[in-house]
Structure formats: structure tokens, C-alpha cells
Amino acid sequence: MSYNKQIDRIVEYFRKQEKTPDNLKIGAEFEHFVVRENDLSAVRYDENSKDGIRDLLSYLMQKGWRGNFEGDNLIGLEKDGSTVTLEPGAQLEL
């Protein structure tokens, strides 16, 4: 296959994914590293002291958020059209 034909196929693939002007939306993402106030060290997902990210997500479930699980691991939350997800490095994304 020629180089130009390859480029055309790649462009065609992305064009098929385009949204129509009446279906465009803008969203915002906010990513947060959760750190300890005293030394700014990162809080891990599974802390021994019950102060980990999993505990924070579990607490929010008690406040009405619905949990998303991967096996036994709580990896995200949903409520009223908003989501909180667990990102690499135990970041939280809203």
C-alpha cells in the first residue's frame, strides 16, 4: 500500500469518529494528588493506618456516591452525572 493511501486510511478512521456540530460538548477534568499536610508525602491507595485513598472513596460512598469496583478494589465513584476515578499514582480525577 502506498504512503498516501496509508495516510488516507488513517484520516478516514479519525473522520468517522468526528461528532456533528450539534453533538459537541466541552468537559473539564481535575486531577488531584492526595498528600499529607505535615510532609506532603503522597497518600497511597491501601494505607495501613486507614487513611488511604480506598478509605476516602469508601467514605464518599457513605455520602451517597455509588462505587465502581474492579474485583474487590474500589476504583471510582458516580453521583448526579459526576465521576471520580482512580488514576495511576493514586491520583483522583473528577
N, C-alpha and C positions, 0 to 999 in steps of 0.2 A: 504494500500500500504506500502511495506517495506521501511525502511530508505534508503537502497541502490537504490531502484527503484526511490524514490523521487529525490535523488542526480542525477541519470542518466537523469531524465526528465529535471532537471534544466540545466545540462550541455548541453543536446541536444538543448534546447531553445537557449542558447548563441552560440553554434556552428553554428546554422542556420543563425545567424546574422553576422558571420565572413565574411570578404572580402577576395577575392582571392589576391594573391601576386601582380598581375598586376593592381589591383584596389586600392592599398594602397596610401594614401595621408597624408601629415603632414600639420597641420594648427596651427596657433598661435592665441591666444585671448589676448586682452589687455583690462583690466577693469580699469576705472578711476572714482574716486570720484571727483566731481567738487566742489571746495571750494573757498571761498572769500579770496583774497590776504591779506586783512587787519587783519582778525581774524581767518582765517582757518575754519570758520563755513561752514557746508555743504549747497550747493545751492539746493533748493527744486525744484520739477517739476513745480509747479504752484506758482510762486512768484508774489506778488502784485506789485513789482517795475519793472516789465518787464525784469527781469534779471534771469529768471528761466530756467530750462532745456528745457521746451517746447519752449521757445523763442530761445534758442540756436539751437534746432533741426529745427525750422521754418526758422531761418537764413540760415542754411545749405541747406534747400530746395531751397532757392533763388539762391544758388550757384550751382544748378544742381542735387542735390540729390533728389531721389523720396521717398516720405513719405509712411510709413506704419501706418495705423490707427486702433485703436480698438474703435469703436464708433467715438466720436469726439476727442479722445485723440491720439495725435501723439506719437507713441511708438517706432519708428525706422526709419531708412533710408537705401537706397540702391543706389549704384553707381558703375559702372565698376567692378562688381563682389565682391565688398566690402559691408559690412553691419555695421551699427551702431544700437545697440539695447539698449533699456531702461531696466535696471536691478533693482532688489529690492534696496531700499535706494537711488533711483535716480542716481545710477551708470550708466555710459555709457560704453558699450563694443564694441570694434572694432574687 
